[in-house]
Each structure stands twice: as structure tokens, then as C-alpha cells.
Amino acid sequence: MKTTPEHNELIAKMTFASVYPHYITKVERKGRTKAELDQVITWLTGFDEKKIQELIKANVTFEAFFREATLHPNATLITGVICGYRIEEIENPLTRQARYLDKLVDELAKGKKLEKILRK
């Protein structure tokens, strides 16, 4: 499934602060912790917990969030389907990066071991 320019723009303008509480709710409902969520975000982006909180306070868009991020070299190993899109086929880099994050949160919520999620 190919993303549309409108879909890509929607992802770019969405704020990380608006999505982060949903990530927390999703993982905690499945017995995981905010600390584990932050660990997953840190692995993908290079942001520590303090920086994550700064970005939330600044209400940055996903576009700004991922522009500041230093993606983990193994991020390209994140594959599969998320929200109806096969991650490895998403052409827009920002949308693909946002879906990487969504996929990692899903894997955490589904009980996958951190060692597997972090693709070491």
C-alpha cells in the first residue's frame, strides 16, 4: 500500500506530545512500563529521557522530532505491517520513521522481549 502526499503531511504535522500519552496507555495496558517505552524510543532516536520530555514540552511535530533524531543503524531491520502499510515499502522517509516507532511500540505492547525489539 502506497502512502499519499496527504497522509505523509498528516504524519509530519502531528505532534509527538499528542501521541506519546497513547503510547504509554497502550504499553501499560499490556503490562509494560513507561521506562520500557522510553528505552525503545531512546534506542530508535538516540534521545534520552530528558530530551524526550523537552520535545514533549516544546510540542514538536514528528517532522521536527525525527529531524533531531539520530536513528539507530539497525532501524532498517524493523519490518512488517503497521496501520495497513508494509514498513519497508514506505517511500517517504519521515513516514517510514514514524512507522518504525509505531511498530516498536506495538511489539512492546505485544510482550516481545526487549532484546528482540531493540534488534541488536
Secondary structure per residue as TSV (DSSP state, phi and psi in degrees):
chain	resnum	aa	ss	phi	psi
A	1	M	-	360.0	129.3
A	2	K	-	-95.4	136.6
A	3	T	-	-76.1	150.6
A	4	T	-	-95.5	159.8
A	5	P	H	-57.0	-35.3
A	6	E	H	-66.0	-41.6
A	7	H	H	-63.5	-44.7
A	8	N	H	-62.5	-39.7
A	9	E	H	-66.3	-39.9
A	10	L	H	-59.7	-45.1
A	11	I	H	-62.5	-45.3
A	12	A	H	-60.9	-37.9
A	13	K	H	-89.2	-12.5
A	14	M	S	-66.1	141.5
A	15	T	B	-91.2	143.6
A	16	F	H	-61.1	-38.6
A	17	A	H	-61.3	-30.0
A	18	S	H	-76.8	-23.8
A	19	V	H	-97.0	-33.9
A	20	Y	H	-53.0	-46.2
A	21	P	H	-60.1	-31.9
A	22	H	H	-70.0	-36.7
A	23	Y	H	-61.2	-46.4
A	24	I	H	-59.1	-49.5
A	25	T	H	-57.2	-45.3
A	26	K	H	-61.3	-47.6
A	27	V	H	-74.4	-37.0
A	28	E	H	-68.7	-34.5
A	29	R	H	-62.2	-26.3
A	30	K	T	-99.7	13.6
A	31	G	T	87.2	9.2
A	32	R	-	-97.9	174.2
A	33	T	-	-116.6	161.8
A	34	K	H	-61.5	-37.4
A	35	A	H	-60.8	-40.8
A	36	E	H	-67.0	-39.7
A	37	L	H	-59.7	-48.4
A	38	D	H	-61.7	-35.5
A	39	Q	H	-63.0	-41.1
A	40	V	H	-66.3	-44.0
A	41	I	H	-63.6	-41.3
A	42	T	H	-62.2	-43.9
A	43	W	H	-58.5	-46.3
A	44	L	H	-70.5	-42.7
A	45	T	H	-104.6	-20.9
A	46	G	-	85.8	-2.6
A	47	F	-	-80.1	133.2
A	48	D	-	-83.6	175.6
A	49	E	H	-58.6	-39.3
A	50	K	H	-62.1	-44.9
A	51	K	H	-66.2	-38.9
A	52	I	H	-58.2	-45.9
A	53	Q	H	-65.5	-37.6
A	54	E	H	-61.8	-43.4
A	55	L	H	-66.8	-35.2
A	56	I	H	-65.6	-48.1
A	57	K	H	-60.1	-37.5
A	58	A	T	-76.4	-8.3
A	59	N	T	56.1	44.1
A	60	V	-	-71.6	151.0
A	61	T	B	-77.2	166.1
A	62	F	H	-62.1	-33.3
A	63	E	H	-58.5	-49.2
A	64	A	H	-69.3	-39.6
A	65	F	H	-56.5	-51.3
A	66	F	H	-78.5	-22.5
A	67	R	H	-64.9	-36.8
A	68	E	H	-80.8	-20.3
A	69	A	-	-73.6	151.9
A	70	T	-	-112.9	97.4
A	71	L	-	-62.6	140.4
A	72	H	-	-60.7	139.6
A	73	P	G	-57.5	-27.3
A	74	N	G	-89.1	7.6
A	75	A	G	-59.3	-30.6
A	76	T	G	-67.5	-11.9
A	77	L	G	-79.5	-7.3
A	78	I	-	-79.0	113.5
A	79	T	-	-133.1	173.0
A	80	G	S	117.2	-170.6
A	81	V	E	-108.0	133.9
A	82	I	E	-141.1	130.1
A	83	C	T	54.8	33.2
A	84	G	T	83.4	2.0
A	85	Y	E	-115.4	135.2
A	86	R	E	-79.5	115.2
A	87	I	G	-53.9	-47.5
A	88	E	G	-67.4	-11.2
A	89	E	G	-100.8	-3.3
A	90	I	-	-73.4	120.9
A	91	E	-	-80.2	-36.4
A	92	N	S	-72.7	119.2
A	93	P	H	-58.7	-42.0
A	94	L	H	-65.4	-44.9
A	95	T	H	-62.7	-40.3
A	96	R	H	-62.7	-42.2
A	97	Q	H	-63.9	-42.3
A	98	A	H	-62.9	-38.5
A	99	R	H	-71.9	-29.4
A	100	Y	H	-57.0	-48.5
A	101	L	H	-62.4	-45.0
A	102	D	H	-58.1	-43.1
A	103	K	H	-64.0	-42.7
A	104	L	H	-63.3	-40.9
A	105	V	H	-64.2	-42.4
A	106	D	H	-60.3	-44.8
A	107	E	H	-62.9	-40.2
A	108	L	H	-62.1	-46.5
A	109	A	H	-65.0	-29.7
A	110	K	T	-82.4	1.5
A	111	G	T	89.9	9.4
A	112	K	-	-64.4	143.8
A	113	K	-	-66.1	142.6
A	114	L	H	-56.6	-36.8
A	115	E	H	-60.1	-36.5
A	116	K	H	-75.4	-42.6
A	117	I	H	-61.3	-40.8
A	118	L	T	-81.8	1.0
A	119	R	T	41.4	61.3
A	120	K	-	-82.4	360.0
